[in-house]
Amino acid sequence: MRQAVSNVDPSACHCTGLKKASRRVSLFYDRYLAPCGLTSGQFAILAAIASWPGGQSPPLGELARTLAMDRAALTHTLKPLVREGLIEFGRDARDGRARLVKLTHGGSQRLGEARPLWIAAQGCFAKTFGENQAIALRALLRVVTDTTLGD
C-alpha cells in the first residue's frame, strides 16, 4: 500500500533548505563577480588552486575533495576555465598518472581582478546578514561539510 505524500513538508527538508540558500547566495556573489567574467563557483576553484599549500599545483582528486565535489563533476566544471586559458592540466613528476591543475598567468590575473569584487560581496553579505551571524554561519557550514553523513 502506498503511503500518502501529502504529509511531506518541504520546508523541513535540510537538503532543500541548503540548496535554496546556496542558490540565493551564489546568485548574489555571481552579480558581484560578473564584471570579471567569473561565477562564484569558478572564483572558488581558482582561489583554491592559488592557495594550495606550498604554492604547488593540486592533484585533481585532492582538489575535488577540498571543494567537496565529485571528481567527474569537477572535471566538467573546469572545462570553461581551460577554454578561457585560466587553468591547464599537467602531470605530477612523481606520479605520471596524477593530473595536476595549474593556474595560468591569465588565471592569476583574472583572480586578481576578481578578488576586490569578492571582498566587496563578502562585506555586503556580512553587513546585510550581520557580522556575527555570518561568522556563525561559516562555522556551522564547516561542521556540515566536515561531518560524515553515512558516505
N, C-alpha and C positions, 0 to 999 in steps of 0.2 A: 504494500500500500504506500502510495506517495504521501510524503509529508507536505503540508501546506507551506509555501514560502512567504506567505503574507506577514509572518511574524519576524522576518529578517529586517533589521534596522540598519540601513547602510551608514547612517551617521555614527553607529557604534563600531564600525569596522576600522581597525587600526591601519590596515593597509590602504584603504580608501582615503582615510584622513591624511596619511602621509603623502600619498600621491597627489591629492588636491593641493596640499600645502606646497609640495615640491614644484608642481606646475606653476603655481602662483608666484613663488619666489624666483623660479627660473626665468619666467617672463619679465619680472621686474629687473633682474640682472641683465637679461638679454637686451632690454631697452637701453640700459646704460652702456653696454659694450658695443652696441650697433655701430657707432661711428668708426670703430677699428675693424669691423667685419668679423668679429668672433661671437660665438654664442657663449653662454656661461659654462656649458659643458666643455667646449673647446678651450676656453681660458683655463679651466681646472686641469685639463690634461697638460697643456703647455706649462703651467705653473708647477705641476707635479714633476714633469721631466726636468725643468730648470732647477728645481730644488732637491734633486735626487742626491742622497748622501755622497760626499766625496767628489762632487762635480762630475760623476760618472753618468753614462747613458744607461737607463734602466732596461733590464730584460723585459720583453713584452709580458710574460707571465707575471712577473713581480709588479709591474705597473698596473696590470689588470687587478691583482689582489689589493694593491694600495687604493685603487679607485673603487673597490667593491664592485667590479664589473666582471662579466664572463669574458674570457679571452677572445672568443669569436665576435662578441658584440663590440669589444674594444677595437679589434682589427677593422671592423666595418666603420666604426666611428672615426678611425684615424685616416681613412681614405681621402676625405676632403682636405685634411691637413697636409697629406703627402702631395696631392694635386696642386695645392697652393704653394708648395715648396717650404712649408713651415717646419716639417719634420721629415726625416728619412730613416730608413732601416739600415742597420749594419749588423755585422757578425761579431760575436764575442771571440776574442783571440784565444781565450782559454777553452771555450766550448763552441766549436763551429756550428753546432745545431741551434744555439740560442740566438734569437733575433733581438738586437738592441734597438731601442727607439731613441733617435738622436734629434735634438733641437738644432735646426739650421740657423745660419746667421739671420736669415729673414724671419725665422720663428722667434728668435731672441728679440729682434727689433719690434715685431708685432706684439709680443708680450710686454715689451717696454711701453708701447703706445697704449696698451690695454690697462696696464697697472693703475694709472691715475683714475681711469674710468671705474675700475673695480673698487678702488679706495673710496670714490665718491658714492658708489652704490652701497658699500659697507656702512659708510657714515649715515646715509639716508635711511637705510634699514634700521640701524641702531637707534637713530633719533625717533623714527616713527614707531618702532616696536618697543623702545625703551632699552637703554644700555644694559641694565641688569637682566632684563628678560632675554635679550639677545645672547648674553654670556651664558645664562642658564639653558637656553635652547641649544646652543652649540655643545654644551656639556652633555645634555640629555641625548642629543643625536649621536655623539661619540659612543655613549653607552649602548644605544640601539645598534650602531654599526659594529661594535666590538663584541656583541653578545651572539653566541651560537644559538641559532633558532632551530636546532634539530637537523642541520645540514650536515 
